[in-house]
Amino acid sequence: MIIEKAASQLEALGNPSRLNIYRTLVRAGRDGIAVGHLQERVGIPASTLSHHLKRLVDAGLASQERQATTLICRANYPTMQSLIGFLVDECCADEKCRGASKKESV
Protein backbone atom coordinates (compact mmCIF):
# COMPACT_ATOMS: atom_id res chain seq x y z
CA MET A 1 0.00 0.00 0.00
CA ILE A 2 1.19 3.50 -0.80
CA ILE A 3 1.82 5.47 2.38
CA GLU A 4 -0.09 8.52 1.05
CA LYS A 5 -3.19 6.38 0.49
CA ALA A 6 -2.93 4.91 3.99
CA ALA A 7 -2.52 8.40 5.43
CA SER A 8 -5.62 9.61 3.57
CA GLN A 9 -7.68 6.67 4.85
CA LEU A 10 -6.45 7.11 8.40
CA GLU A 11 -7.22 10.83 8.17
CA ALA A 12 -10.78 10.01 7.09
CA LEU A 13 -11.13 7.74 10.12
CA GLY A 14 -9.53 10.34 12.40
CA ASN A 15 -12.81 12.14 12.98
CA PRO A 16 -14.88 10.66 15.84
CA SER A 17 -18.15 10.91 13.89
CA ARG A 18 -16.68 9.24 10.80
CA LEU A 19 -15.08 6.53 12.89
CA ASN A 20 -18.45 5.85 14.53
CA ILE A 21 -20.15 5.76 11.12
CA TYR A 22 -17.48 3.43 9.75
CA ARG A 23 -17.74 1.07 12.73
CA THR A 24 -21.49 0.97 12.20
CA LEU A 25 -20.98 0.10 8.53
CA VAL A 26 -18.49 -2.63 9.43
CA ARG A 27 -20.95 -4.07 11.96
CA ALA A 28 -23.73 -4.06 9.34
CA GLY A 29 -21.90 -6.66 7.28
CA ARG A 30 -21.73 -7.13 3.53
CA ASP A 31 -25.44 -6.38 3.02
CA GLY A 32 -24.82 -2.85 4.26
CA ILE A 33 -27.32 -0.55 5.87
CA ALA A 34 -29.87 1.91 4.52
CA VAL A 35 -28.75 5.49 5.03
CA GLY A 36 -31.89 6.23 7.08
CA HIS A 37 -31.13 3.40 9.50
CA LEU A 38 -27.51 4.49 9.65
CA GLN A 39 -28.62 8.00 10.57
CA GLU A 40 -30.81 6.60 13.37
CA ARG A 41 -27.94 4.53 14.74
CA VAL A 42 -25.34 7.28 14.77
CA GLY A 43 -27.73 10.07 15.69
CA ILE A 44 -26.48 12.89 13.48
CA PRO A 45 -28.33 15.16 11.02
CA ALA A 46 -28.75 13.90 7.44
CA SER A 47 -26.58 16.66 5.93
CA THR A 48 -23.75 15.94 8.37
CA LEU A 49 -24.02 12.21 7.72
CA SER A 50 -23.89 12.85 3.98
CA HIS A 51 -20.72 14.91 4.39
CA HIS A 52 -19.01 12.21 6.47
CA LEU A 53 -20.11 9.41 4.13
CA LYS A 54 -18.64 11.30 1.19
CA ARG A 55 -15.27 11.44 2.94
CA LEU A 56 -15.38 7.70 3.63
CA VAL A 57 -16.40 6.94 0.03
CA ASP A 58 -13.71 9.27 -1.36
CA ALA A 59 -11.11 7.47 0.79
CA GLY A 60 -12.29 4.12 -0.61
CA LEU A 61 -13.39 2.89 2.81
CA ALA A 62 -17.10 2.76 2.00
CA SER A 63 -19.47 2.53 -0.94
CA GLN A 64 -23.03 3.53 -1.65
CA GLU A 65 -25.56 1.85 -3.90
CA ARG A 66 -29.03 2.99 -4.80
CA GLN A 67 -31.68 0.27 -4.60
CA ALA A 68 -34.94 1.80 -5.86
CA THR A 69 -35.52 4.70 -3.46
CA THR A 70 -33.11 3.46 -0.77
CA LEU A 71 -29.43 4.35 -0.54
CA ILE A 72 -27.44 1.41 0.86
CA CYS A 73 -24.07 2.11 2.48
CA ARG A 74 -21.38 -0.54 2.91
CA ALA A 75 -17.91 -0.80 4.33
CA ASN A 76 -15.32 -1.71 1.73
CA TYR A 77 -13.85 -4.77 3.44
CA PRO A 78 -10.90 -5.37 1.05
CA THR A 79 -9.77 -1.76 1.59
CA MET A 80 -10.20 -2.14 5.34
CA GLN A 81 -8.13 -5.34 5.32
CA SER A 82 -5.45 -3.66 3.22
CA LEU A 83 -5.22 -0.74 5.66
CA ILE A 84 -5.09 -3.03 8.67
CA GLY A 85 -2.45 -5.13 6.92
CA PHE A 86 -0.41 -2.02 6.18
CA LEU A 87 -0.43 -1.21 9.88
CA VAL A 88 0.48 -4.66 11.19
CA ASP A 89 2.45 -6.41 8.42
CA GLU A 90 5.78 -5.15 9.65
CA CYS A 91 4.99 -5.19 13.34
CA CYS A 92 8.24 -5.52 15.27
CA ALA A 93 10.21 -6.02 12.04
CA ASP A 94 13.14 -4.02 13.38
CA GLU A 95 13.12 -5.70 16.79
CA LYS A 96 16.04 -7.97 17.56
CA CYS A 97 15.49 -11.69 17.22
CA ARG A 98 13.40 -12.93 20.14
CA GLY A 99 15.71 -15.90 20.65
CA ALA A 100 18.73 -13.65 21.08
CA SER A 101 17.00 -11.38 23.57
CA LYS A 102 15.92 -14.35 25.69
CA LYS A 103 19.50 -15.65 25.83
CA GLU A 104 20.80 -12.24 26.83
CA SER A 105 18.31 -11.90 29.68
CA VAL A 106 19.17 -15.31 31.19
Number of C-alpha atoms within 10 A of each C-alpha: 10 7 10 9 13 18 13 16 21 15 14 23 21 11 12 10 16 20 16 14 24 23 13 18 23 18 13 16 13 13 11 22 22 19 19 14 11 20 17 11 12 14 12 14 10 14 9 12 20 14 11 20 22 16 19 24 18 14 20 19 23 22 18 18 12 10 9 6 6 12 14 18 24 24 27 21 15 11 16 16 11 14 20 12 13 15 12 11 11 9 10 9 9 7 8 9 10 9 8 9 11 9 8 8 6 5
